[in-house]
Amino acid sequence: MELLDGFRQGLDEFGTRVHEVGPDQWASGTPCAEWSVRDLVNHLVGEHLWAPWLLRGATLAEVGDRFDGDVLGDDPVAAWDAAVAESREAVDRPGVLEGTVHTGAGEIPAEEYLRQMTLDLTVHAWDLARGTGAGDRLDPDLVALVYGHAAELAPRWQGVGIFAPPVRVPEDAPLQDRLVGLMGRRP
């Protein structure tokens, strides 16, 4: 699977689960200990509101605080759909992988930014499924795409609050279980 196809599949994996959230599930807990289902969806909606700006070359200062706080309003599903429509459009722009993106960690290649976004979508789709009791099996090609990148990033991300410490998972466990374990979740 190519990166842009993986990004789109990650959007679909997470989005399918957003559309399955029941009205009484928004306050439910998730494997992200400090986040409810609503908090988790708010996090991803916020990321996808930022993405079009950053992929067009905007700096963090130019985006400012416009996407801080609750970006879901009264209709979290509609907020997700609107954010993703713009994010998907930005990613479909010719040459998107050739640019750079301003992040809190400095300027990085757009390809790296989209790899991180795809990893986030994938792992959080699993989190959302676990928080709502939905099916948590992810597309195996998507999992294969993000696993190597996750293995590379996990040691650097430990201790900075991005993901919990890895959970030991048998080496012969399915790749999805190894991925979520690597990202601090119990499969």
Buried (B, 14 or more C-beta within 10 A) or exposed (E): BEBBEBBBBBBBBBBBBBEBBEEEBBEBBBBBEEBBBBBBBBBBBBBBBBBBBBBEEBEEEEBEEEBEEEBBEEEBBEBBBBBBEBBBEBBEEEEBBEBBBBBEEEEBEBBBBBBBBBBBBBBBBBBBBBBBEBEBEBBEEBBBBBBEBBEEBBEEBBEEEBBBEBBEBEEEBBEBBBBBBBBBBEB
